[in-house]
Amino acid sequence: MSQLVSDAMKQQAALLSMLRRENIYTYSLEVSSSCSNHIVVSGAERINFISNNYLGFSTHPKVLEAVKRGVELYGLGIGGSPMACGTTDIHYRLQDKIARLYEREACVLLASGYQALLGSIQAAIGKGDVALLDSLVHRSIVDGVTLSGSDRRMWLHNDTQDLESLLARVRTKYARMLIIVDSVYSMDGDWADLPELYRLKEEHGALLLIDEAHSLGVLGKRGYGLPDHFDMPHAPDVIAGTFSKFAGAVGGFVAGPADFIDHLRHNASAYIFSASLPPMTVAGVNKSFELLDEEPQWRQNLWDNISYFLKGLNVLGFDTGPSRTAVVPLIIRDVEKTMIFNKMIFDEGVFASPIVHPAVPPAESRIRLGVMATHTREDLDRSLGVFEKVGKKLEII
Protein backbone atom coordinates (compact mmCIF):
# COMPACT_ATOMS: atom_id res chain seq x y z
CA MET A 1 0.00 0.00 0.00
CA SER A 2 0.95 3.65 -0.41
CA GLN A 3 2.90 5.34 2.39
CA LEU A 4 -0.05 7.74 2.61
CA VAL A 5 -2.15 4.95 4.14
CA SER A 6 -1.77 4.70 7.93
CA ASP A 7 -2.36 1.60 10.06
CA ALA A 8 -5.87 2.83 10.90
CA MET A 9 -6.57 3.31 7.21
CA LYS A 10 -5.30 -0.21 6.52
CA GLN A 11 -7.87 -1.61 8.96
CA GLN A 12 -10.65 0.12 7.07
CA ALA A 13 -9.17 -1.01 3.76
CA ALA A 14 -9.27 -4.61 4.99
CA LEU A 15 -12.96 -4.21 5.89
CA LEU A 16 -13.76 -2.72 2.50
CA SER A 17 -11.85 -5.52 0.80
CA MET A 18 -13.93 -8.07 2.69
CA LEU A 19 -17.20 -6.34 1.71
CA ARG A 20 -16.18 -6.35 -1.93
CA ARG A 21 -15.01 -9.96 -1.76
CA GLU A 22 -18.34 -11.03 -0.24
CA ASN A 23 -20.18 -8.98 -2.89
CA ILE A 24 -22.05 -6.88 -0.32
CA TYR A 25 -20.37 -3.55 -1.05
CA THR A 26 -22.99 -1.17 -2.47
CA TYR A 27 -21.39 2.29 -2.21
CA SER A 28 -20.74 4.62 -5.17
CA LEU A 29 -22.37 2.33 -7.69
CA GLU A 30 -22.68 3.57 -11.26
CA VAL A 31 -25.96 5.41 -11.87
CA SER A 32 -27.06 5.98 -15.48
CA SER A 33 -30.42 7.75 -15.15
CA SER A 34 -32.11 10.59 -13.32
CA CYS A 35 -33.01 10.11 -9.66
CA SER A 36 -36.77 9.84 -9.71
CA ASN A 37 -38.87 7.11 -8.08
CA HIS A 38 -36.98 4.63 -10.26
CA ILE A 39 -33.26 4.71 -10.96
CA VAL A 40 -30.95 2.79 -13.28
CA VAL A 41 -27.96 1.59 -11.27
CA SER A 42 -25.40 -1.07 -12.19
CA GLY A 43 -27.24 -1.54 -15.46
CA ALA A 44 -30.70 -2.31 -14.08
CA GLU A 45 -33.76 -0.29 -13.08
CA ARG A 46 -34.57 -0.28 -9.38
CA ILE A 47 -36.96 1.47 -7.00
CA ASN A 48 -35.11 4.48 -5.64
CA PHE A 49 -34.97 4.94 -1.86
CA ILE A 50 -31.41 6.26 -1.74
CA SER A 51 -31.99 9.79 -3.04
CA ASN A 52 -33.06 12.81 -0.97
CA ASN A 53 -35.04 14.17 -3.94
CA TYR A 54 -38.12 14.17 -1.70
CA LEU A 55 -40.52 16.13 -3.93
CA GLY A 56 -39.16 14.81 -7.21
CA PHE A 57 -38.44 18.32 -8.43
CA SER A 58 -35.11 17.42 -10.03
CA THR A 59 -37.03 15.89 -12.96
CA HIS A 60 -40.06 18.22 -12.96
CA PRO A 61 -40.63 19.52 -16.52
CA LYS A 62 -40.93 23.14 -15.35
CA VAL A 63 -37.64 22.88 -13.48
CA LEU A 64 -35.89 21.34 -16.47
CA GLU A 65 -37.21 24.10 -18.71
CA ALA A 66 -35.89 26.72 -16.27
CA VAL A 67 -32.47 25.03 -16.30
CA LYS A 68 -32.44 25.05 -20.11
CA ARG A 69 -33.16 28.78 -20.14
CA GLY A 70 -30.42 29.28 -17.57
CA VAL A 71 -27.90 27.51 -19.79
CA GLU A 72 -28.95 29.59 -22.80
CA LEU A 73 -28.56 32.85 -20.88
CA TYR A 74 -25.49 32.15 -18.74
CA GLY A 75 -23.73 29.10 -20.17
CA LEU A 76 -22.33 26.21 -18.13
CA GLY A 77 -21.05 28.34 -15.26
CA ILE A 78 -19.55 31.66 -14.23
CA GLY A 79 -15.97 30.59 -13.52
CA GLY A 80 -15.55 32.87 -10.54
CA SER A 81 -16.18 33.25 -6.83
CA PRO A 82 -19.26 35.06 -5.52
CA MET A 83 -17.03 37.98 -4.50
CA ALA A 84 -15.73 38.31 -8.08
CA CYS A 85 -18.06 37.70 -11.04
CA GLY A 86 -20.07 34.84 -9.53
CA THR A 87 -23.17 36.70 -8.32
CA THR A 88 -25.55 37.20 -11.24
CA ASP A 89 -28.98 38.77 -11.30
CA ILE A 90 -30.55 35.33 -10.91
CA HIS A 91 -28.42 34.68 -7.80
CA TYR A 92 -29.73 37.91 -6.29
CA ARG A 93 -33.33 37.00 -7.12
CA LEU A 94 -33.03 33.62 -5.41
CA GLN A 95 -31.37 35.17 -2.35
CA ASP A 96 -34.21 37.68 -2.06
CA LYS A 97 -36.81 34.94 -2.49
CA ILE A 98 -35.34 32.81 0.32
CA ALA A 99 -35.02 35.83 2.62
CA ARG A 100 -38.71 36.63 2.11
CA LEU A 101 -39.74 32.99 2.54
CA TYR A 102 -38.01 32.76 5.92
CA GLU A 103 -38.90 36.35 6.87
CA ARG A 104 -35.25 37.36 7.16
CA GLU A 105 -33.49 40.56 6.23
CA ALA A 106 -30.96 38.91 3.93
CA CYS A 107 -29.72 35.64 2.45
CA VAL A 108 -26.54 34.44 0.77
CA LEU A 109 -25.97 31.43 -1.51
CA LEU A 110 -23.06 29.02 -1.14
CA ALA A 111 -21.78 26.16 -3.26
CA SER A 112 -23.19 23.39 -1.01
CA GLY A 113 -25.16 22.79 2.15
CA TYR A 114 -21.93 21.66 3.81
CA GLN A 115 -20.31 25.00 3.02
CA ALA A 116 -23.40 26.86 4.20
CA LEU A 117 -22.96 25.31 7.65
CA LEU A 118 -19.22 25.93 7.71
CA GLY A 119 -19.71 29.55 6.67
CA SER A 120 -22.60 30.36 8.98
CA ILE A 121 -20.89 28.90 12.05
CA GLN A 122 -17.54 30.54 11.29
CA ALA A 123 -19.33 33.88 10.90
CA ALA A 124 -21.34 33.49 14.11
CA ILE A 125 -18.79 32.31 16.69
CA GLY A 126 -15.07 32.07 17.35
CA LYS A 127 -12.51 31.76 20.11
CA GLY A 128 -14.05 32.53 23.50
CA ASP A 129 -17.50 31.34 22.40
CA VAL A 130 -19.21 27.96 22.75
CA ALA A 131 -21.40 25.91 20.42
CA LEU A 132 -24.05 23.74 22.07
CA LEU A 133 -24.84 20.88 19.71
CA ASP A 134 -27.57 18.27 19.74
CA SER A 135 -25.66 14.98 19.81
CA LEU A 136 -27.07 13.90 16.42
CA VAL A 137 -26.35 17.01 14.34
CA HIS A 138 -24.90 16.58 10.87
CA ARG A 139 -21.14 16.21 10.51
CA SER A 140 -20.92 19.54 8.67
CA ILE A 141 -21.95 21.28 11.89
CA VAL A 142 -19.25 19.54 13.92
CA ASP A 143 -16.67 20.47 11.29
CA GLY A 144 -17.92 24.06 11.24
CA VAL A 145 -17.51 24.40 14.99
CA THR A 146 -14.00 22.93 14.82
CA LEU A 147 -12.98 25.41 12.11
CA SER A 148 -14.51 28.33 14.01
CA GLY A 149 -12.11 27.88 16.94
CA SER A 150 -14.93 27.94 19.48
CA ASP A 151 -15.46 25.37 22.21
CA ARG A 152 -18.00 22.60 21.70
CA ARG A 153 -20.45 21.01 24.12
CA MET A 154 -22.92 18.26 23.24
CA TRP A 155 -26.34 17.64 24.77
CA LEU A 156 -28.51 14.52 24.59
CA HIS A 157 -30.53 14.22 21.41
CA ASN A 158 -33.75 16.25 21.52
CA ASP A 159 -33.48 16.42 25.33
CA THR A 160 -34.16 20.08 26.06
CA GLN A 161 -33.87 19.47 29.81
CA ASP A 162 -30.27 18.38 29.25
CA LEU A 163 -29.72 21.49 27.12
CA GLU A 164 -31.19 23.69 29.84
CA SER A 165 -28.82 22.20 32.40
CA LEU A 166 -25.88 22.72 30.04
CA LEU A 167 -26.85 26.35 29.40
CA ALA A 168 -26.95 27.02 33.13
CA ARG A 169 -23.47 25.56 33.57
CA VAL A 170 -21.71 27.42 30.76
CA ARG A 171 -23.50 30.76 30.45
CA THR A 172 -21.01 32.68 32.60
CA LYS A 173 -17.93 31.11 30.99
CA TYR A 174 -18.26 32.31 27.40
CA ALA A 175 -18.80 35.52 25.48
CA ARG A 176 -21.64 33.97 23.50
CA MET A 177 -23.49 30.66 23.26
CA LEU A 178 -24.78 29.27 19.97
CA ILE A 179 -27.31 26.42 20.04
CA ILE A 180 -27.23 24.40 16.81
CA VAL A 181 -29.75 21.76 15.74
CA ASP A 182 -30.94 19.93 12.66
CA SER A 183 -34.56 20.81 11.93
CA VAL A 184 -35.10 17.20 10.83
CA TYR A 185 -32.42 14.67 11.76
CA SER A 186 -30.88 12.87 8.81
CA MET A 187 -30.55 9.45 10.44
CA ASP A 188 -33.66 9.16 12.63
CA GLY A 189 -36.19 11.29 10.75
CA ASP A 190 -37.46 13.11 13.86
CA TRP A 191 -37.48 16.88 14.30
CA ALA A 192 -36.30 19.50 16.78
CA ASP A 193 -38.54 21.06 19.43
CA LEU A 194 -38.41 24.65 18.19
CA PRO A 195 -40.75 26.16 20.82
CA GLU A 196 -38.59 24.83 23.66
CA LEU A 197 -35.37 25.80 21.93
CA TYR A 198 -36.68 29.34 21.49
CA ARG A 199 -37.71 29.53 25.16
CA LEU A 200 -34.31 28.35 26.34
CA LYS A 201 -32.28 30.60 24.08
CA GLU A 202 -34.32 33.62 25.20
CA GLU A 203 -34.06 32.75 28.91
CA HIS A 204 -30.31 32.15 28.78
CA GLY A 205 -29.25 34.80 26.29
CA ALA A 206 -28.11 32.30 23.67
CA LEU A 207 -28.36 32.32 19.88
CA LEU A 208 -30.04 29.63 17.77
CA LEU A 209 -28.95 28.27 14.37
CA ILE A 210 -31.03 25.62 12.60
CA ASP A 211 -30.09 23.42 9.64
CA GLU A 212 -33.11 23.12 7.34
CA ALA A 213 -31.62 20.45 5.06
CA HIS A 214 -34.30 17.77 5.52
CA SER A 215 -37.09 20.13 6.59
CA LEU A 216 -37.42 22.62 3.73
CA GLY A 217 -40.09 21.46 1.29
CA VAL A 218 -41.33 18.82 3.74
CA LEU A 219 -42.51 20.45 6.98
CA GLY A 220 -44.96 23.31 7.37
CA LYS A 221 -48.27 24.39 5.88
CA ARG A 222 -46.43 25.88 2.90
CA GLY A 223 -43.40 23.60 2.99
CA TYR A 224 -41.19 26.33 4.42
CA GLY A 225 -39.61 24.08 7.03
CA LEU A 226 -39.51 23.87 10.80
CA PRO A 227 -40.31 27.55 11.53
CA ASP A 228 -43.35 27.23 9.25
CA HIS A 229 -44.41 23.98 10.94
CA PHE A 230 -44.50 25.65 14.37
CA ASP A 231 -45.60 29.05 13.01
CA MET A 232 -42.50 30.59 14.63
CA PRO A 233 -40.72 32.30 11.72
CA HIS A 234 -38.53 34.46 13.94
CA ALA A 235 -37.48 31.80 16.48
CA PRO A 236 -34.05 31.00 14.95
CA ASP A 237 -31.41 33.70 14.70
CA VAL A 238 -29.76 32.07 11.69
CA ILE A 239 -31.14 29.56 9.18
CA ALA A 240 -28.90 27.43 6.96
CA GLY A 241 -29.97 24.90 4.38
CA THR A 242 -29.33 23.08 1.14
CA PHE A 243 -30.94 22.64 -2.25
CA SER A 244 -29.90 18.99 -2.52
CA LYS A 245 -33.02 17.67 -0.79
CA PHE A 246 -36.23 19.54 -1.62
CA ALA A 247 -34.95 20.56 -5.08
CA GLY A 248 -32.75 17.52 -5.74
CA ALA A 249 -30.02 19.90 -6.89
CA VAL A 250 -26.87 21.26 -5.24
CA GLY A 251 -26.00 24.39 -3.31
CA GLY A 252 -26.70 25.95 0.06
CA PHE A 253 -27.92 29.13 1.69
CA VAL A 254 -27.72 31.11 4.92
CA ALA A 255 -30.49 33.53 5.95
CA GLY A 256 -30.41 35.98 8.85
CA PRO A 257 -29.94 39.62 9.84
CA ALA A 258 -28.49 41.84 7.11
CA ASP A 259 -25.41 42.81 9.11
CA PHE A 260 -24.65 39.16 9.89
CA ILE A 261 -24.99 38.10 6.25
CA ASP A 262 -22.72 40.96 5.20
CA HIS A 263 -20.18 39.83 7.80
CA LEU A 264 -20.37 36.27 6.44
CA ARG A 265 -19.77 37.45 2.87
CA HIS A 266 -16.54 39.18 3.87
CA ASN A 267 -15.19 36.70 6.43
CA ALA A 268 -16.39 33.12 5.83
CA SER A 269 -13.78 31.09 3.95
CA ALA A 270 -16.43 28.69 2.66
CA TYR A 271 -18.01 31.62 0.79
CA ILE A 272 -14.96 33.62 -0.25
CA PHE A 273 -12.72 30.83 -1.52
CA SER A 274 -15.18 28.74 -3.53
CA ALA A 275 -16.58 29.07 -7.02
CA SER A 276 -20.14 30.31 -7.28
CA LEU A 277 -23.17 28.13 -7.95
CA PRO A 278 -23.79 27.74 -11.71
CA PRO A 279 -26.62 30.06 -12.81
CA MET A 280 -28.40 27.15 -14.52
CA THR A 281 -28.63 25.42 -11.12
CA VAL A 282 -29.87 28.62 -9.50
CA ALA A 283 -32.55 28.88 -12.20
CA GLY A 284 -33.77 25.36 -11.46
CA VAL A 285 -33.77 25.93 -7.70
CA ASN A 286 -35.65 29.20 -8.16
CA LYS A 287 -38.38 27.36 -10.07
CA SER A 288 -38.46 24.65 -7.37
CA PHE A 289 -39.24 27.31 -4.77
CA GLU A 290 -42.05 28.60 -6.98
CA LEU A 291 -43.46 25.07 -7.22
CA LEU A 292 -43.77 24.88 -3.43
CA ASP A 293 -46.55 27.47 -3.76
CA GLU A 294 -47.86 26.64 -7.24
CA GLU A 295 -48.13 22.85 -6.89
CA PRO A 296 -48.69 21.88 -3.22
CA GLN A 297 -49.95 18.47 -4.34
CA TRP A 298 -46.36 17.20 -4.39
CA ARG A 299 -45.98 17.83 -0.69
CA GLN A 300 -49.36 16.17 -0.05
CA ASN A 301 -48.27 13.16 -2.11
CA LEU A 302 -45.10 12.97 -0.04
CA TRP A 303 -46.95 12.97 3.27
CA ASP A 304 -49.46 10.39 2.02
CA ASN A 305 -46.52 8.15 1.05
CA ILE A 306 -44.72 8.72 4.36
CA SER A 307 -47.82 7.72 6.35
CA TYR A 308 -48.54 4.65 4.21
CA PHE A 309 -44.95 3.44 4.13
CA LEU A 310 -44.23 3.90 7.84
CA LYS A 311 -47.44 2.09 8.75
CA GLY A 312 -46.58 -0.78 6.42
CA LEU A 313 -43.07 -1.16 7.84
CA ASN A 314 -44.31 -1.07 11.43
CA VAL A 315 -47.00 -3.67 10.73
CA LEU A 316 -44.28 -5.97 9.37
CA GLY A 317 -42.34 -5.54 12.61
CA PHE A 318 -39.46 -3.31 11.48
CA ASP A 319 -37.94 -0.86 13.94
CA THR A 320 -38.23 2.59 12.34
CA GLY A 321 -37.18 4.48 15.46
CA PRO A 322 -38.75 7.91 16.06
CA SER A 323 -39.15 8.70 12.36
CA ARG A 324 -42.13 10.76 11.25
CA THR A 325 -40.76 12.37 8.08
CA ALA A 326 -39.37 11.37 4.68
CA VAL A 327 -36.24 10.00 6.39
CA VAL A 328 -37.15 6.42 7.36
CA PRO A 329 -34.58 4.17 9.07
CA LEU A 330 -34.82 0.39 9.25
CA ILE A 331 -32.79 -0.11 12.41
CA ILE A 332 -31.07 -3.51 12.27
CA ARG A 333 -28.40 -3.01 14.99
CA ASP A 334 -25.86 -5.33 13.37
CA VAL A 335 -23.25 -4.19 10.84
CA GLU A 336 -22.97 -7.46 8.90
CA LYS A 337 -26.73 -8.03 8.74
CA THR A 338 -27.22 -4.45 7.60
CA MET A 339 -24.81 -4.86 4.71
CA ILE A 340 -26.26 -8.25 3.73
CA PHE A 341 -29.85 -6.95 3.97
CA ASN A 342 -28.99 -4.03 1.72
CA LYS A 343 -27.35 -6.25 -0.90
CA MET A 344 -30.30 -8.64 -0.88
CA ILE A 345 -32.90 -5.92 -1.41
CA PHE A 346 -30.65 -4.45 -4.11
CA ASP A 347 -30.72 -7.79 -5.92
CA GLU A 348 -34.53 -7.75 -5.57
CA GLY A 349 -34.75 -4.35 -7.25
CA VAL A 350 -34.69 -1.85 -4.35
CA PHE A 351 -31.85 0.67 -4.04
CA ALA A 352 -31.24 1.97 -0.51
CA SER A 353 -28.39 3.15 1.69
CA PRO A 354 -26.69 1.07 4.41
CA ILE A 355 -25.63 3.26 7.34
CA VAL A 356 -22.95 1.75 9.56
CA HIS A 357 -19.99 2.88 11.68
CA PRO A 358 -18.60 5.56 11.69
CA ALA A 359 -21.81 7.29 10.53
CA VAL A 360 -23.64 5.63 13.44
CA PRO A 361 -22.48 3.36 16.30
CA PRO A 362 -22.37 -0.35 15.31
CA ALA A 363 -25.40 -1.08 17.50
CA GLU A 364 -27.37 1.56 15.58
CA SER A 365 -26.60 0.13 12.11
CA ARG A 366 -29.51 0.65 9.75
CA ILE A 367 -30.86 0.96 6.25
CA ARG A 368 -31.76 4.57 5.49
CA LEU A 369 -34.76 5.05 3.21
CA GLY A 370 -35.81 8.29 1.55
CA VAL A 371 -39.52 8.49 0.71
CA MET A 372 -40.41 10.53 -2.38
CA ALA A 373 -43.58 12.24 -3.58
CA THR A 374 -43.14 10.45 -6.90
CA HIS A 375 -43.18 6.95 -5.41
CA THR A 376 -46.32 5.17 -6.59
CA ARG A 377 -48.41 2.91 -4.36
CA GLU A 378 -47.10 0.03 -6.47
CA ASP A 379 -43.51 1.11 -5.67
CA LEU A 380 -44.24 1.14 -1.96
CA ASP A 381 -46.13 -2.16 -1.92
CA ARG A 382 -43.47 -3.92 -3.96
CA SER A 383 -40.75 -2.60 -1.66
CA LEU A 384 -42.65 -3.65 1.45
CA GLY A 385 -42.89 -7.15 -0.02
CA VAL A 386 -39.14 -7.23 -0.65
CA PHE A 387 -38.38 -5.98 2.87
CA GLU A 388 -40.67 -8.60 4.38
CA LYS A 389 -39.07 -11.42 2.36
CA VAL A 390 -35.49 -10.40 3.19
CA GLY A 391 -36.27 -9.38 6.78
CA LYS A 392 -37.73 -12.80 7.56
CA LYS A 393 -34.90 -14.64 5.83
CA LEU A 394 -32.32 -12.79 7.95
CA GLU A 395 -34.52 -13.08 11.09
CA ILE A 396 -34.73 -9.31 11.45
CA ILE A 397 -38.52 -9.50 11.73
SVG drawing of the C-alpha trace seen along z (x, -y; Angstrom):
<svg xmlns="http://www.w3.org/2000/svg" viewBox="-52 -45 57 62">
<polyline fill="none" stroke="black" stroke-width="0.4" points="0.0,0.0 1.0,-3.6 2.9,-5.3 0.0,-7.7 -2.1,-4.9 -1.8,-4.7 -2.4,-1.6 -5.9,-2.8 -6.6,-3.3 -5.3,0.2 -7.9,1.6 -10.7,-0.1 -9.2,1.0 -9.3,4.6 -13.0,4.2 -13.8,2.7 -11.9,5.5 -13.9,8.1 -17.2,6.3 -16.2,6.4 -15.0,10.0 -18.3,11.0 -20.2,9.0 -22.0,6.9 -20.4,3.5 -23.0,1.2 -21.4,-2.3 -20.7,-4.6 -22.4,-2.3 -22.7,-3.6 -26.0,-5.4 -27.1,-6.0 -30.4,-7.8 -32.1,-10.6 -33.0,-10.1 -36.8,-9.8 -38.9,-7.1 -37.0,-4.6 -33.3,-4.7 -31.0,-2.8 -28.0,-1.6 -25.4,1.1 -27.2,1.5 -30.7,2.3 -33.8,0.3 -34.6,0.3 -37.0,-1.5 -35.1,-4.5 -35.0,-4.9 -31.4,-6.3 -32.0,-9.8 -33.1,-12.8 -35.0,-14.2 -38.1,-14.2 -40.5,-16.1 -39.2,-14.8 -38.4,-18.3 -35.1,-17.4 -37.0,-15.9 -40.1,-18.2 -40.6,-19.5 -40.9,-23.1 -37.6,-22.9 -35.9,-21.3 -37.2,-24.1 -35.9,-26.7 -32.5,-25.0 -32.4,-25.1 -33.2,-28.8 -30.4,-29.3 -27.9,-27.5 -29.0,-29.6 -28.6,-32.9 -25.5,-32.1 -23.7,-29.1 -22.3,-26.2 -21.0,-28.3 -19.5,-31.7 -16.0,-30.6 -15.6,-32.9 -16.2,-33.3 -19.3,-35.1 -17.0,-38.0 -15.7,-38.3 -18.1,-37.7 -20.1,-34.8 -23.2,-36.7 -25.5,-37.2 -29.0,-38.8 -30.6,-35.3 -28.4,-34.7 -29.7,-37.9 -33.3,-37.0 -33.0,-33.6 -31.4,-35.2 -34.2,-37.7 -36.8,-34.9 -35.3,-32.8 -35.0,-35.8 -38.7,-36.6 -39.7,-33.0 -38.0,-32.8 -38.9,-36.3 -35.2,-37.4 -33.5,-40.6 -31.0,-38.9 -29.7,-35.6 -26.5,-34.4 -26.0,-31.4 -23.1,-29.0 -21.8,-26.2 -23.2,-23.4 -25.2,-22.8 -21.9,-21.7 -20.3,-25.0 -23.4,-26.9 -23.0,-25.3 -19.2,-25.9 -19.7,-29.5 -22.6,-30.4 -20.9,-28.9 -17.5,-30.5 -19.3,-33.9 -21.3,-33.5 -18.8,-32.3 -15.1,-32.1 -12.5,-31.8 -14.0,-32.5 -17.5,-31.3 -19.2,-28.0 -21.4,-25.9 -24.0,-23.7 -24.8,-20.9 -27.6,-18.3 -25.7,-15.0 -27.1,-13.9 -26.3,-17.0 -24.9,-16.6 -21.1,-16.2 -20.9,-19.5 -22.0,-21.3 -19.3,-19.5 -16.7,-20.5 -17.9,-24.1 -17.5,-24.4 -14.0,-22.9 -13.0,-25.4 -14.5,-28.3 -12.1,-27.9 -14.9,-27.9 -15.5,-25.4 -18.0,-22.6 -20.4,-21.0 -22.9,-18.3 -26.3,-17.6 -28.5,-14.5 -30.5,-14.2 -33.7,-16.3 -33.5,-16.4 -34.2,-20.1 -33.9,-19.5 -30.3,-18.4 -29.7,-21.5 -31.2,-23.7 -28.8,-22.2 -25.9,-22.7 -26.8,-26.4 -27.0,-27.0 -23.5,-25.6 -21.7,-27.4 -23.5,-30.8 -21.0,-32.7 -17.9,-31.1 -18.3,-32.3 -18.8,-35.5 -21.6,-34.0 -23.5,-30.7 -24.8,-29.3 -27.3,-26.4 -27.2,-24.4 -29.8,-21.8 -30.9,-19.9 -34.6,-20.8 -35.1,-17.2 -32.4,-14.7 -30.9,-12.9 -30.5,-9.5 -33.7,-9.2 -36.2,-11.3 -37.5,-13.1 -37.5,-16.9 -36.3,-19.5 -38.5,-21.1 -38.4,-24.6 -40.7,-26.2 -38.6,-24.8 -35.4,-25.8 -36.7,-29.3 -37.7,-29.5 -34.3,-28.4 -32.3,-30.6 -34.3,-33.6 -34.1,-32.8 -30.3,-32.2 -29.3,-34.8 -28.1,-32.3 -28.4,-32.3 -30.0,-29.6 -28.9,-28.3 -31.0,-25.6 -30.1,-23.4 -33.1,-23.1 -31.6,-20.5 -34.3,-17.8 -37.1,-20.1 -37.4,-22.6 -40.1,-21.5 -41.3,-18.8 -42.5,-20.5 -45.0,-23.3 -48.3,-24.4 -46.4,-25.9 -43.4,-23.6 -41.2,-26.3 -39.6,-24.1 -39.5,-23.9 -40.3,-27.6 -43.4,-27.2 -44.4,-24.0 -44.5,-25.6 -45.6,-29.1 -42.5,-30.6 -40.7,-32.3 -38.5,-34.5 -37.5,-31.8 -34.1,-31.0 -31.4,-33.7 -29.8,-32.1 -31.1,-29.6 -28.9,-27.4 -30.0,-24.9 -29.3,-23.1 -30.9,-22.6 -29.9,-19.0 -33.0,-17.7 -36.2,-19.5 -34.9,-20.6 -32.8,-17.5 -30.0,-19.9 -26.9,-21.3 -26.0,-24.4 -26.7,-26.0 -27.9,-29.1 -27.7,-31.1 -30.5,-33.5 -30.4,-36.0 -29.9,-39.6 -28.5,-41.8 -25.4,-42.8 -24.7,-39.2 -25.0,-38.1 -22.7,-41.0 -20.2,-39.8 -20.4,-36.3 -19.8,-37.5 -16.5,-39.2 -15.2,-36.7 -16.4,-33.1 -13.8,-31.1 -16.4,-28.7 -18.0,-31.6 -15.0,-33.6 -12.7,-30.8 -15.2,-28.7 -16.6,-29.1 -20.1,-30.3 -23.2,-28.1 -23.8,-27.7 -26.6,-30.1 -28.4,-27.1 -28.6,-25.4 -29.9,-28.6 -32.5,-28.9 -33.8,-25.4 -33.8,-25.9 -35.6,-29.2 -38.4,-27.4 -38.5,-24.7 -39.2,-27.3 -42.1,-28.6 -43.5,-25.1 -43.8,-24.9 -46.5,-27.5 -47.9,-26.6 -48.1,-22.9 -48.7,-21.9 -50.0,-18.5 -46.4,-17.2 -46.0,-17.8 -49.4,-16.2 -48.3,-13.2 -45.1,-13.0 -46.9,-13.0 -49.5,-10.4 -46.5,-8.2 -44.7,-8.7 -47.8,-7.7 -48.5,-4.6 -45.0,-3.4 -44.2,-3.9 -47.4,-2.1 -46.6,0.8 -43.1,1.2 -44.3,1.1 -47.0,3.7 -44.3,6.0 -42.3,5.5 -39.5,3.3 -37.9,0.9 -38.2,-2.6 -37.2,-4.5 -38.8,-7.9 -39.1,-8.7 -42.1,-10.8 -40.8,-12.4 -39.4,-11.4 -36.2,-10.0 -37.2,-6.4 -34.6,-4.2 -34.8,-0.4 -32.8,0.1 -31.1,3.5 -28.4,3.0 -25.9,5.3 -23.3,4.2 -23.0,7.5 -26.7,8.0 -27.2,4.4 -24.8,4.9 -26.3,8.2 -29.9,6.9 -29.0,4.0 -27.3,6.2 -30.3,8.6 -32.9,5.9 -30.7,4.5 -30.7,7.8 -34.5,7.8 -34.7,4.3 -34.7,1.9 -31.9,-0.7 -31.2,-2.0 -28.4,-3.1 -26.7,-1.1 -25.6,-3.3 -22.9,-1.8 -20.0,-2.9 -18.6,-5.6 -21.8,-7.3 -23.6,-5.6 -22.5,-3.4 -22.4,0.3 -25.4,1.1 -27.4,-1.6 -26.6,-0.1 -29.5,-0.6 -30.9,-1.0 -31.8,-4.6 -34.8,-5.1 -35.8,-8.3 -39.5,-8.5 -40.4,-10.5 -43.6,-12.2 -43.1,-10.4 -43.2,-7.0 -46.3,-5.2 -48.4,-2.9 -47.1,0.0 -43.5,-1.1 -44.2,-1.1 -46.1,2.2 -43.5,3.9 -40.7,2.6 -42.6,3.7 -42.9,7.1 -39.1,7.2 -38.4,6.0 -40.7,8.6 -39.1,11.4 -35.5,10.4 -36.3,9.4 -37.7,12.8 -34.9,14.6 -32.3,12.8 -34.5,13.1 -34.7,9.3 -38.5,9.5"/>
</svg>
